[in-house]
Amino acid sequence: MTLLDTVSQALAGWSQPKAAGHRVIVPTNCLFAGGGIIRVIVEGGQNTFVVHDDGAALADFENAGGDLITATKMMAAHFRQDGFLVDGNGVISAPPVSLDALAPTIALVANASRSASDHLMARWKPAFRLKFKDAVRNLLEAEYPKRWAHDRTLVGKSNKPHKFDFVIDLGHERQLFFDAVVPEATAINTAVVRHLDVAATHGDKIVQRIVYDDREAWKASDLNLLKLGAPAFPFSVAHQALDRIAA
Amino acid sequence: MAAPRNMRSEVDDLLSEQKTIVGIGVWSGGHRVNEQRMALTLAIEDTTTNLDFIIKAFPNEQDLKFTILLNFSRCIWRLCYSDNTGHVNNLNRPVHLPPGPFNSPHFHSWEDNRHINTSGGLPRNLLYANFLPPDLTGFADCFLWFCEQTRIRVGKNQTPILPPADRLL
């Protein structure tokens, strides 16, 4: 048996297209980020075929725990320039194609499905991320009652007003401005820019810090980026860190 | 105030505790085409948890198809019962897991996936799967097995019954 025979035989073990009512389910060689095999559906007649993912991208996202009310609209916007259609159920389809375009369209729809799932995952904020500021707020209320406030604005060197998540009164006209940041590019970048802009214009009456949610995994590079904006400490030692500053 | 613990430890603790199903589960449609869902509430010592215990049924599929998920915001345990959804384990899979493809019922356990993020966070995806034990053939078997794996006590009449097909074709 030649190598070609062996490889061909191995590949024959991969799922093959199968009929399901009036449609054909085609297992592709594309995978979702989580390892799910992407299968697309082909429907149609003699000369014209419709290829769609049967909502597989949305199902993959939801099977990872994802829940976005606007998911289908986000998918539609994601593909606005690419020619794919997304219906209200999150089914991604290509416009009808002829037989000669069927095979490449199957590959395109499978890749579009992967792209959509990645797009949703990147934009989904699990509930525990949204609740991080609540956790910080609870800590402040317990440890520094009546000495803290939230959403206070300072104007930076650029003359742009920046809203900080929390402020603690340190006494002697000193104030601690700090942000609660989760491991997301937008949250990190905006916090760093805010702190840099403000640091350039305020004196030692303003102390700046960033508290990051260490219940989640952080890349060292992101923590290094945070440090550029202001000294950063993890939430697990926030009480001790704040006490040292307030002492 | 107690220091917060990392997410992975929280999930370890939640899974090791004995949980009970409280309330009555109801199937609801309107999520996706041909999909009905039941969301069950879990409690530990009578206090509800932040775990979401979800069953997805696909009553109009030709073959039996359902998904059982346990979510702690992100999915931490999943059983996929279908011949139409496949999975492949990647090259870094734990040694005891086969590469796949999993074209038949399989499960993604916390134990096989908890190591994916190294500094305390939860995995974005449950990358690694294993085949279901072959003796699990119907929904009730799978549901009870899933509950056993995740330490959920199932009381009398608490095993859901999958919804019947609501269209002819």
Interface residues (C-beta under 8 A of the other chain):
Chain A: W14 S15 A20 G21 I25 P27 L31 F32 A33 G34 G35 G36 I37 R39 G55 L58 A59 N63 A64 G65 N89 G90 V91 M121 P126 A127 F128 R129 A135 N138 L139 A142 E143 P183 D214 R215 E216 A217 W218 F235 S236 V237 H239
Chain B: M1 A3 P4 R5 N6 M7 E10 R32 V33 D52 Q62 T67 L69 N71 F72 S73 R74 C75 R78 C80 N84 T85 G86 H87 V88 N89 N90 G100 P101 N103 N117 T118 S119 G120 G121 L122 R124 N125 L126 L127 Y128 A129 L169
